[in-house]
Amino acid sequence: MIKKDEPLPAAPEPTAALQPPAPVAAATGRPVPASSPKRSDDELFDMGGLEGLTMADLLGPDSGRQGRGQATPKATAATAGSATPAAATPVVARSVDDFDFDADAFLAALDEQDFVGTTGEVVTGVVIALESDGVYVDIGGKAPGFMPKKECGLGAITNLKERFPKGLQVEVLVTREQNADGMVTISARALALRQSWERVRAMEKDGKVVQVKVTGFNRGGVTCDLEGLRGFIPRSQLQEGENHEALVGKTLGVTFLEVNAETLKLVLSEKKAATAAKFAELEVGQLVEGQIVAVKPYGFFVDLGGISGLLHQSSITGGQLRDIREVFTQGDRVKALITDMDPGRGRIALNTALLEGQAGELLIDKEKVMAEATDRANRARSVLRQQEQAAG
């Protein structure tokens, strides 16, 4: 207990770790410490001192950071009173540039992993090794391409070593892209098939007649080989469709009905080829002879040896006709001029009126006109050329 006349003990000096005591009421008789000067809001929230600092500057060195949830130890009076402050750990400034990836190094890394061989791509390589189940070909990738034995070409290959000696340069088609080891699957057979379809499409476009060998038959027709592709000729498109089994081993001239690489359909026709071959022998202005095989209200169909021509009623004679049978009838032999041709549609236009010396002569003396048809055709061709020049 403090006696009345004793002086009060001096208040302890505040340390760095302890806050100054709160003011005491004057009634106690104790001295009240002076209050700190009041700071404004602008001073409390001034961010100017943070300009130019990086996140590393704000966090400080790793060794000086405290883990989450760890309290900062409180300073004791002894340490607070120490005259020499603890030595500060130097802060190493770091910037975002320290983490930038070099562009040249990135592109070099991409080059190292460059994929060689996209599905459907044609590549050239060199045979480097052979196995019993296939061939390894260097195509410039980080791993060689592998060509299975069944993909080494069209037809059966019995001796891979003889067909693909080491060092042989080959052109192949990529059929499967790189696996995890960087190897692609390649095929000489697939490339050969692609090239075969391209050649066949070109033949079809040119309207060519091609020769094929019959390799087999079924109920619907016969099969054949064309440029390494399997073709089919329906019985309805054969000249001897009733006995198509006997055609195996024979060579036929055919042309194209359908060429579709996507559905692998190659349909051919011997009859259409015969028509195409016949058209190749004909030309406008030529005198032909045939037999009337059909009579229609609009004219006659004339068999010209495998193909038909139409003698329209307007081209029979220059005279007046009450009935087309006044001049010709079914079964008659007729000589006529070709005035128009459409090979694509298989149409031939015929004309006998141009053989008349005067309009309607066929109604009076048909035999004479037919007997002199060759000489009259020469004069008629001159007339046709004059008409073409006038029209041009």
Secondary structure, DSSP 8 states (H G I E B T S, - for coil): ---TTS---------SSS-------GGG------------HHHHT--GGGTT--HHHHH--GGG---TT-------HHHHT-SS-----------GGGG---HHHHHHHHHHT-----TT-EEEEEEEEEETTEEEEE-SSSS-EEEEGGGSSSS--S-HHHHS-TT-EEEEEEEE---TTS--EEEHHHHHHHHHHHHHHHHHHHT--EEEEEEEEETTEEEEEETTEEEEEEGGGSTTGGGGGGGTT-EEEEEEEEEETTTTEEEEEHHHHHHHHHHHT--TT-EEEEEEEEEETTEEEEE-SSSEEEEEGGGT-SS--S-GGGT--TT-EEEEEEEEEETTTTEEEEESGGG-SSTTHHHH-HHHHHHTHHHHHHHHHHHHHHHHHHH-
